[in-house]
Amino acid sequence: MNGIGIDVSKRQLDVGTTDGEILQVRNTAAGFAELEAWLKEHPADQIVLEATGGYEQRVLDFLHKAGRPVVRANALRARRLAQGMGHVAKTDRLDAYALAKMAVLVKLPAYQPLEPWQQRMREFVRARRQAMQALTVARQQ
């Protein structure tokens, strides 16, 4: 059983396997195409991405549409597992490897994209939250 972990940042994806292989691609459509070609040579039972404040959304949707078994993991849970394995340092490559280990050790619920109306509602809620925070800051000034 092989697991794949993807550490997502704004600009790049660090992909790691339990075998120790590493791939680094840009967090763009061209990078996703390169990732898909690489994944054809590296089958996995589960691909785990860490929730990173929205930067992971595009690659999650891409992998889901490609029919890949992709999962969004809780960042704190992933970090605790890495610490439990003795990974005290926090680098993108180590995080990708730890997420790959998580893919093998923990069966997580598969990612299901939101319905369009749910996505719009999430955007409205996010905009309202930002407006409320701005209002609070203005009142405090």
N, C-alpha and C positions, 0 to 999 in steps of 0.2 A: 504494500500500500504506500503510495507516494502522496504527500501533501504539498501544497503550494501556498506560500504566504506572500502577500503584496503589501509593502509599506508605501502608503500614498502620501505624496506631498504636493504642493501647488504646481511644481514644475516637472516632477518626475515620479516614476514608479520603480521601486526596487523590488524585484521578484526573486524569491528564494525557494529552494526545494529542501526536502529533508535529506537529500543526497549531498547537499552543500553547493549545488549549482546556483549561480547568480546571474540575473539579467537586469539591466538598467535601461529603461526606455522613457521617453518624454510622456507627460500626461496630456497627450493630444490624440487626435484621430489617427495620425500617422503612427504614433507610438502604440496605439491600441492594435493596429493592423500588424505591427511587428510582434507584439505580444501574442496575438492569435496564432501567427505562424509558429512561434516558439512553443506555444501550448500544444500544438498538434504533435510535436515530437516529445512532449512531456505530459502524458495523461495523468490525471489526478482524480481522486475520489471527492476531494473537496478543495476549493480555493478560498482562502480566508483573507479578507481585507479588514483593516482596522478603521473604525469610524473616526474621521479626521475633520469634522466640522464642515462637511459638504464637498471637499475636494475629491472624495471617493465616489460620488454619485454618478458621474459620467462613465467611469470604468465599470462600476457595478451594472449599470444599465446595458453597457456594451457586452459584457460577459454573459449577462442573463439572456440577451437577445441571441447570442451565439450558442446558447444551449449549454453553457458551462455551469457546473455545480458551485455557484458562488455564494458566499456567506459574508455578512457584515458582523464583525465581532465587536463586543464592548471593549473600548480602549483600556479601561482599568483592569478588566478581567485578563486581557492579553498581557498587560504589563506584569500582573501578579504571577501569571504562569511563567513568563520569562525570568522573573526574579527567583521563582521556585526551581528553575532549571540552572540557576547560578549565573544568569546573565545580568550583572549589575550595571555594565556599561549600556548606553542607549545610543546605538547608531542605526542608520537606516538598514544596513545589511544584517545586523544582528536582529533587528525587529522583524525583518522579512523571514529570517530563519526561524525565529520563535513563533511567528504566525504559521509557518509551514508545519512546525511541530504540533501546534494547536490543531491544525487541520487533521492530523493523524490521531491525536489523542482524544479530542472532544468532538462529538457529533453535534453540530449546531444546526438550527433551523435554516433552511434555504432562504435566500433573499427573494422577496416578492415585491415587485415594483408597485408603487401606489397608483391608484386609478387617477385619471386626469383631474377629476373634481377634488380628490384628496390632495393632489399636488398644489392646485390653486388655493385650497384652504390653508395649506401649510405656508404658502407665500403670504397670504393675508395675515395669518397669525404672526409670522416673523416681522412683517411690516408694522403691525400694531405694537408688538413688543418693542421694536426700535423707536417708534414714535413715543411710547410711554416712557422709555428710558431718557429720551431727549427732553421730554416735558419735565421729568423729575430733576434732571441736571439744571434746566432753566429755572425751575422754582428754587433750587438750592442756591443759585447764584443771586 
